[in-house]
């Protein structure tokens, strides 16, 4: 949001001068005051209103448009959207495609700031349509910034990275100040996206490029941009599990980000500071940061998706303390967040599916409410409960003994079957998953191309990123039906293929890397491309026959015995 508003407030060129006629000194004098950095917002708004009034009296539509565009950034988002409607009408009335496009871009920025991603995307698409006529590269890349941010906030990080890369390359090659600012802003957005994709090599490259780009700005702008760079550096260190270094970067960035009024990134820093303390065993201090985020949600009634994670930690703490009422509160918060996210993402992307999870949360909420109400009379059921528990314990014990034998057999098979890690060259020459065909089968040209592409895909471990079949359709430049049939014929289907690659990688890393074993299941799930710990655990068990927790425990036990 910070980047969007900065782009629109600072970067837009004065295209009005191209289409307007020479204006009186009165317009020029008023505009100098409006543009001055020394005028307070209230006074500036007064001059903008006079500027617009003069333009309307003289029926100067281009000057009115110019004043309206300036006024829109001095008003609330809701009021600004009304103003952009008038800007759009003027652009259409004077039959100026460039003005219509600019109105659409401005409108998209305010819809985005208001978290109405659906309308922001619609306006951006219309702006792109007009740009096919105007060929205005600057305005096209302003639109791309908005679209990139929409993809980012709907968690389609791969698409977001594509758009931010385009804007970064455009701004980089033009040497004026507003393009330099756009260059720095795009690098920040691209770095943040690589952070979410866990592409730390790319992230470090962008950090180095951003470090040099910021030096092209004025000292006052450098102060702010270096703070955001430190925030992203903290993310890179966090991915490397260098928690002390990450902590220092986050704490260095925090005061400037707070001063900038960037509440979202301020609370994202709280989240990571809390996660670091939690992983270091200092849960008491971590909870202070998590509580700040909860208070922020209670006040603002919305959160970015990234901040939702805080409720996993709060819920874990309340379960440990058997605090049913606070468990219920956390569940209510998650239901409200799911409803918010579902509304924001509706018709934009299929990345998020909240309906089923919300139903589960509501069922959990109802159960907690019943437990709280029934605590008064619970002792009258202790006798029956004791018998039930005894039966359950005996049944569970038998089940555990049987499961233990099955797990041990699966573990031994896994340790025997899992191959040693092969070199990158070998990985390219040999597919990770054996095809379900006889060697004598003759493949079509397309199939040969896909087998070769998948070898490189596996060698680069691209399957560890969030991935949909449509991503590979685009990457391999092949029809969706063709690729789907290929996976079904030779790889047991797309999902089976990707899940097996990820689990094989997880098994191999866990066997050889003690640090990886130190991660919790949620972290492992994220590391190996799964949406959540439950999906990771289910797929791990389905493929290996055992849970990841059991596998890690057995590996640690063997290491201990060996020592």
C-alpha positions in Angstrom: 0.0 0.0 0.0 2.9 2.3 0.8 4.4 1.8 -2.6 1.1 2.4 -4.4 0.3 5.7 -2.7 3.9 6.9 -3.2 3.7 6.1 -6.9 0.4 8.0 -7.4 1.2 11.0 -5.2 4.7 11.5 -6.5 5.2 9.9 -9.9 2.4 10.9 -12.2 3.6 13.2 -15.0 1.8 16.4 -15.6 0.1 15.1 -18.8 -2.5 17.9 -18.5 0.0 20.4 -20.0 0.2 18.4 -23.2 -3.5 18.7 -23.9 -4.3 22.1 -22.3 -3.9 25.6 -23.5 -1.7 28.2 -21.9 -3.3 29.1 -18.5 -3.4 32.3 -16.7 -0.9 33.3 -14.0 -3.6 32.8 -11.4 -3.7 29.1 -12.2 0.1 28.9 -12.0 0.3 30.8 -8.8 -2.3 28.6 -7.1 -0.6 25.4 -8.4 2.8 26.5 -7.0 1.2 26.7 -3.6 -0.6 23.4 -4.0 2.7 21.7 -5.0 4.7 23.3 -2.1 6.0 20.9 0.6 5.7 23.7 3.1 1.9 24.1 3.0 -0.2 22.1 5.5 -2.7 19.6 4.1 -5.7 21.7 5.3 -4.5 24.8 3.6 -3.5 22.8 0.5 -7.0 21.4 0.3 -8.4 24.9 0.4 -6.3 26.0 -2.5 -7.2 22.8 -4.5 -10.9 23.6 -3.9 -10.4 27.2 -5.2 -8.4 25.8 -8.2 -11.2 23.4 -9.1 -13.9 26.1 -8.6 -12.1 28.5 -10.9 -11.7 25.7 -13.5 -15.4 24.9 -13.4 -16.4 28.6 -13.6 -14.3 29.0 -16.7 -15.3 25.5 -18.0 -11.7 24.5 -18.2 -12.1 20.7 -18.0 -8.4 19.9 -18.2 -7.6 22.2 -15.3 -10.5 20.8 -13.3 -9.2 17.2 -14.0 -5.7 18.3 -12.7 -7.2 19.7 -9.5 -9.4 16.7 -9.0 -6.4 14.3 -9.3 -4.6 16.3 -6.7 -7.6 16.5 -4.4 -8.2 12.7 -4.5 -5.0 12.2 -2.5 -6.0 14.6 0.2 -9.3 12.8 0.9 -10.4 9.5 2.4 -10.5 6.5 0.1 -14.3 6.5 -0.2 -14.4 10.3 -1.1 -11.5 9.8 -3.5 -13.4 7.1 -5.4 -16.2 9.6 -6.0 -13.6 12.2 -7.3 -12.1 9.6 -9.7 -15.6 9.1 -11.2 -15.6 12.8 -12.2 -12.1 12.5 -13.5 -13.2 9.5 -15.7 -16.2 11.4 -17.0 -14.0 14.4 -18.0 -11.5 12.1 -19.8 -14.4 10.5 -21.7 -16.0 13.9 -22.5 -12.8 15.4 -24.0 -12.2 12.1 -25.7 -8.7 11.8 -24.3 -7.6 8.1 -23.8 -4.6 9.1 -21.7 -6.8 10.9 -19.2 -9.2 8.0 -19.0 -6.4 5.6 -18.4 -4.9 7.8 -15.6 -8.4 8.0 -14.0 -8.6 4.2 -14.1 -5.1 3.9 -12.5 -6.0 6.4 -9.8 -9.3 4.6 -9.1 -7.5 1.2 -8.9 -5.1 2.6 -6.3 -7.9 3.7 -4.0 -9.8 0.5 -4.4 -6.6 -1.3 -3.6 -6.0 0.9 -0.5 -9.5 0.1 0.6 -8.7 -3.7 0.1 -11.4 -4.0 -2.6 -9.1 -6.2 -4.7 -11.8 -7.2 -7.1 -12.6 -3.7 -8.2 -8.9 -2.7 -8.2 -8.2 -5.5 -10.6 -11.1 -4.6 -12.8 -9.9 -1.0 -13.1 -6.3 -2.1 -13.7 -7.5 -4.3 -16.6 -9.4 -1.4 -18.1 -6.4 0.8 -17.7 -4.3 -1.7 -19.6 -6.9 -1.8 -22.4 -6.6 2.0 -22.8 -2.8 1.8 -22.7 -2.9 -0.3 -25.9 -4.1 3.0 -27.5 -2.0 5.5 -25.6 1.3 3.5 -25.5 2.2 5.4 -22.3 4.9 3.2 -20.8 4.9 5.1 -17.5 1.2 4.7 -16.9 1.4 1.0 -18.0 3.9 0.3 -15.3 1.8 2.1 -12.7 -0.9 -0.3 -13.6 1.5 -3.2 -13.3 2.5 -2.2 -9.8 -1.2 -2.3 -8.8 -1.7 -5.7 -10.4 1.5 -7.1 -8.8 0.2 -5.9 -5.4 -3.2 -7.6 -5.9 -1.5 -10.9 -6.8 0.8 -10.5 -3.7 -2.2 -10.0 -1.4 -4.1 -12.9 -2.9 -1.0 -15.1 -2.4 -0.2 -15.7 -6.0 3.4 -14.8 -5.4 4.8 -16.2 -8.7 2.5 -13.9 -10.7 3.3 -11.0 -8.4 7.1 -11.5 -8.9 6.5 -11.4 -12.7 4.8 -8.0 -12.6 7.3 -6.5 -10.1 10.2 -7.7 -12.3 8.6 -6.0 -15.3 8.3 -2.6 -13.5 11.8 -2.9 -12.0 13.3 -3.4 -15.4 11.3 -0.5 -16.9 12.1 2.1 -14.1 15.8 1.0 -14.0 16.5 2.2 -17.6 15.2 5.8 -17.4 17.3 8.3 -15.5 15.0 10.8 -13.9 14.0 11.0 -10.2 10.5 9.7 -10.3 11.8 6.6 -12.3 14.5 6.1 -9.7 11.8 6.1 -7.0 9.8 3.7 -9.0 12.9 1.5 -9.4 13.5 1.4 -5.6 9.8 0.7 -4.9 9.7 -2.1 -7.4 12.9 -3.7 -5.9 11.3 -3.6 -2.4 8.1 -5.3 -3.7 10.1 -7.9 -5.6 12.3 -8.6 -2.6 9.3 -9.0 -0.4 7.7 -11.4 -2.9 10.9 -13.6 -3.1 10.8 -13.7 0.7 7.3 -15.3 0.5 8.5 -17.7 -2.2 11.5 -18.7 -0.1 13.7 -17.8 -3.1 16.5 -16.5 -0.9 19.2 -16.5 -3.6 17.0 -14.2 -5.7 16.1 -12.2 -2.6 19.8 -11.5 -1.8 20.5 -10.5 -5.3 17.5 -8.0 -5.2 18.8 -6.7 -1.8 22.2 -5.9 -3.3 20.6 -4.2 -6.2 18.2 -2.2 -3.9 21.1 -1.2 -1.7 22.8 0.5 -4.7 19.6 2.0 -6.1 18.6 3.7 -2.8 21.9 5.7 -3.0 20.5 7.4 -6.1 17.7 9.1 -4.0 17.9 12.2 -1.9 19.0 11.8 1.8 15.4 12.3 3.1 14.1 9.5 0.9 17.1 7.3 1.6 16.2 7.3 5.3 12.8 5.7 4.7 13.9 3.3 2.0 16.8 2.0 4.0 14.4 1.1 6.8 12.3 -1.0 4.4 15.5 -2.5 3.0 16.5 -3.5 6.6 13.0 -5.1 6.9 13.6 -7.3 3.8 17.1 -8.1 5.0 15.6 -9.4 8.2 13.4 -11.6 6.1 16.4 -13.0 4.3 18.3 -13.7 7.5 15.1 -15.4 8.9 15.0 -17.7 5.9 18.6 -18.6 6.6 17.6 -19.3 10.3 20.1 -16.6 11.4 17.6 -15.4 14.0 19.8 -13.0 15.9 20.8 -11.2 12.7 17.2 -11.1 11.6 16.1 -9.8 15.0 18.7 -6.9 14.7 17.5 -5.9 11.2 13.8 -6.0 12.2 14.5 -3.9 15.3 16.5 -1.4 13.3 13.7 -1.0 10.7 10.8 -0.8 13.2 11.1 2.9 14.5 11.2 4.4 11.0 8.3 2.2 9.8 6.3 3.2 12.9 7.0 6.8 12.2 5.8 6.3 8.6 2.4 5.1 9.9 2.8 1.8 8.1 0.7 -0.3 10.5 0.8 -3.5 8.4 4.5 -3.8 8.2 4.9 -2.6 11.8 2.8 -5.6 12.9 4.5 -8.0 10.5 7.8 -7.1 12.3 6.1 -7.8 15.6 5.1 -11.2 14.2 8.7 -12.2 13.2 10.2 -10.8 16.4 7.6 -12.9 18.3 8.3 -16.0 16.2 12.1 -15.7 16.8 11.5 -15.4 20.6 9.1 -18.3 20.5 11.7 -20.5 18.7 14.3 -19.4 21.3 12.1 -20.6 24.1 11.2 -17.2 25.3 7.4 -17.6 24.9 6.5 -15.0 27.5 8.1 -12.2 25.6 6.9 -13.6 22.3 3.3 -13.4 23.5 3.7 -9.7 24.1 4.3 -9.2 20.4 1.5 -11.6 19.4 -0.9 -9.8 21.7 -0.1 -6.5 19.9 -1.2 -8.0 16.6 -4.4 -9.3 18.2 -5.1 -5.9 19.7 -4.5 -4.3 16.2 -7.0 -6.7 14.6 -9.5 -6.0 17.4 -9.1 -2.2 16.7 -8.9 -2.2 12.9 -11.2 -5.3 12.2 -8.9 -6.5 9.4 -5.4 -8.1 9.0 -3.2 -9.0 6.0 -3.1 -12.8 5.5 0.5 -13.0 6.7 -0.5 -11.9 10.2 -3.1 -14.6 10.5 -0.3 -16.9 11.6 -0.2 -15.2 15.0 -3.4 -17.0 16.1 -1.7 -20.4 15.7 0.8 -19.4 18.4 -1.9 -17.8 20.7 -4.1 -20.9 20.3 -1.2 -23.2 21.2 -0.5 -21.1 24.3 -4.1 -21.2 25.4 -4.4 -24.9 24.9 -1.3 -25.5 27.0 -2.9 -23.4 29.8 -6.3 -25.0 29.2 -7.8 -21.6 28.9 -11.1 -22.4 27.2 -12.4 -18.9 27.0 -9.4 -17.5 25.3 -9.3 -20.5 22.9 -12.9 -19.6 22.0 -11.8 -15.9 21.5 -9.0 -17.0 19.1 -11.4 -19.2 17.2 -13.8 -16.3 16.8 -11.0 -14.2 15.5 -10.0 -16.8 12.9 -13.6 -17.1 11.7 -13.8 -13.3 11.3 -10.5 -13.4 9.4 -11.5 -16.2 7.2 -14.7 -14.3 6.3 -12.6 -11.2 5.5 -10.2 -13.1 3.3 -12.9 -14.9 1.5 -14.6 -11.7 0.7 -11.3 -10.0 -0.5 -10.3 -12.9 -2.7 -13.7 -13.7 -4.2 -13.6 -14.1 -8.0 -9.9 -13.1 -8.1 -7.9 -16.2 -7.4 -8.5 -19.8 -6.3 -5.4 -19.8 -4.1 -7.5 -19.5 -0.9 -10.3 -21.8 0.1 -11.8 -20.7 3.4 -15.4 -22.1 3.4 -14.4 -25.6 4.6 -12.0 -24.3 7.2 -14.5 -21.8 8.5 -17.0 -24.6 9.0 -14.4 -26.5 11.0 -13.7 -23.4 13.1 -17.3 -22.8 13.8 -17.7 -26.4 14.9 -14.7 -26.0 17.2 -16.2 -22.8 18.5 -19.5 -24.5 19.3 -17.7 -27.3 21.1 -15.7 -24.8 23.2 -18.9 -22.9 24.1 -20.5 -26.2 25.2 -17.4 -27.1 27.3 -17.5 -23.8 29.0 -21.2 -24.1 29.9 -20.9 -27.7 31.0 -17.9 -27.1 33.4 -20.3 -26.5 36.3 -21.8 -30.0 36.2 -18.8 -31.9 34.8 -18.1 -33.8 38.1 -21.4 -35.7 37.9 -20.1 -37.5 34.8 -16.7 -38.4 36.2 -17.7 -42.0 37.0 -19.0 -42.7 33.5 -16.0 -40.8 32.0 -13.6 -43.0 34.0 -15.1 -46.2 32.5 -15.0 -44.7 29.0 -11.4 -43.6 29.5 -10.4 -47.0 30.7 -11.9 -48.7 27.6 -10.5 -46.0 25.4 -7.0 -46.4 27.0 -7.0 -50.2 26.4 -8.2 -49.8 22.8 -5.7 -47.0 22.2 -2.9 -49.1 23.7 -3.6 -52.0 21.4 -3.8 -49.7 18.5 -0.5 -48.0 19.4 1.3 -51.3 19.7 0.1 -52.4 16.2 0.9 -49.0 14.8 4.3 -49.0 16.4 5.1 -52.3 14.6 3.8 -51.0 11.3 5.8 -47.7 11.7 9.0 -49.5 12.5 8.7 -51.7 9.4 7.9 -48.7 7.2 10.9 -46.8 8.7 13.3 -49.6 8.0 12.0 -49.9 4.4 12.3 -46.1 4.0 16.0 -46.2 5.2 16.8 -49.0 2.8 14.9 -47.7 -0.2 15.8 -44.0 -0.1 18.7 -43.4 -2.5 21.7 -41.2 -1.6 21.5 -37.7 -2.8 22.6 -37.5 -6.4 24.5 -34.7 -8.2 22.7 -32.0 -10.2 24.1 -33.5 -13.4 22.7 -36.9 -12.5 19.4 -35.3 -11.5 19.1 -33.9 -15.0 20.0 -37.2 -16.7 17.7 -39.3 -14.5 14.1 -38.4 -13.6 13.3 -38.6 -9.9 10.1 -40.6 -10.5 10.2 -43.6 -12.7 7.7 -43.5 -15.6 4.9 -46.1 -15.7 5.8 -47.3 -19.2 7.9 -50.0 -20.8 11.2 -48.9 -22.4 10.0 -49.9 -25.8 7.1 -47.4 -25.8 7.6 -44.7 -28.4 6.9 -41.2 -27.1 5.5 -38.3 -29.1 7.6 -35.2 -29.7 5.5 -33.3 -27.1 6.0 -36.1 -24.5 9.8 -36.2 -25.1 9.8 -32.4 -24.6 7.9 -32.7 -21.4 10.1 -35.5 -20.0 13.1 -33.3 -20.7 11.5 -30.2 -19.2 10.6 -32.2 -16.0 14.1 -33.4 -15.6 15.3 -29.7 -15.4 12.3 -28.9 -13.3 13.3 -31.6 -10.8 17.0 -30.7 -10.9 16.2 -27.1 -10.0 13.8 -28.2 -7.3 11.1 -25.9 -8.5 8.5 -28.2 -7.0 9.3 -26.7 -3.6 7.6 -23.5 -4.6 3.8 -23.0 -4.3 2.7 -24.6 -7.5 -0.4 -25.2 -9.7 -0.6 -27.2 -12.9 -1.4 -23.9 -14.7 2.1 -22.6 -13.7 3.7 -25.6 -15.6 1.3 -25.1 -18.5 2.7 -21.6 -18.8 6.3 -22.6 -18.1 6.4 -25.5 -20.6 4.2 -23.6 -23.2 1.8 -26.5 -23.6 -1.9 -26.9 -23.5 -3.5 -27.6 -20.1 -5.3 -30.7 -21.3 -2.2 -32.1 -22.9 -0.1 -31.6 -19.7 -2.9 -33.0 -17.5 -3.1 -36.2 -19.7 0.7 -36.5 -19.6 0.7 -36.4 -15.8 -2.1 -38.9 -15.6 -0.4 -41.3 -18.0 3.1 -41.2 -16.8 3.2 -39.6 -13.3 0.1 -40.8 -11.5 -1.4 -37.4 -11.9 0.0 -33.9 -11.2 -0.6 -33.8 -7.4 0.8 -37.2 -6.9 3.9 -36.3 -8.9 4.6 -33.1 -7.0 3.8 -34.5 -3.6 6.2 -37.4 -4.1 9.0 -35.1 -5.2 8.5 -32.9 -2.1 8.3 -35.8 0.3 11.4 -37.5 -1.2 13.2 -34.3 -0.8 12.0 -33.9 2.8 13.1 -37.5 3.6 16.5 -37.0 2.0 17.1 -33.7 3.9 15.9 -35.0 7.2 18.3 -38.0 7.0 21.3 -35.8 6.3 20.7 -32.4 8.0 20.3 -32.1 11.8 19.3 -28.5 11.5 16.3 -29.4 9.3 15.2 -31.8 12.0 15.1 -29.0 14.4 12.2 -27.4 12.5 8.7 -27.9 13.7 6.1 -29.6 11.4 4.6 -26.2 10.3 8.0 -25.0 9.3 8.7 -28.2 7.4 5.4 -27.9 5.6 6.2 -24.4 4.4 9.8 -25.4 3.5 8.7 -28.2 1.2 5.8 -26.4 -0.5 2.8 -27.5 1.4 0.0 -25.2 2.5 -0.2 -26.4 6.1 1.2 -28.9 8.5 -1.8 -31.3 8.2 -1.4 -31.7 4.4 2.3 -32.2 4.8 1.8 -34.9 7.5 -0.9 -36.7 5.5 1.2 -36.8 2.4 4.3 -37.8 4.2 2.4 -40.7 5.8 0.7 -41.7 2.6 4.0 -41.9 0.7 6.3 -43.3 3.4 3.9 -45.1 5.7 5.0 -43.1 8.8 4.5 -39.6 10.1 7.3 -37.0 9.8 7.4 -36.7 13.6 8.0 -40.4 14.0 10.7 -40.3 11.3 12.6 -37.5 12.9 12.3 -39.2 16.3 13.8 -42.4 15.0 16.6 -40.5 13.2 17.5 -38.6 16.3 17.4 -41.9 18.3 19.8 -43.6 15.9 22.2 -40.6 16.0 22.1 -40.7 19.8 22.9 -44.5 19.8 25.7 -44.0 17.3 27.3 -41.4 19.4 
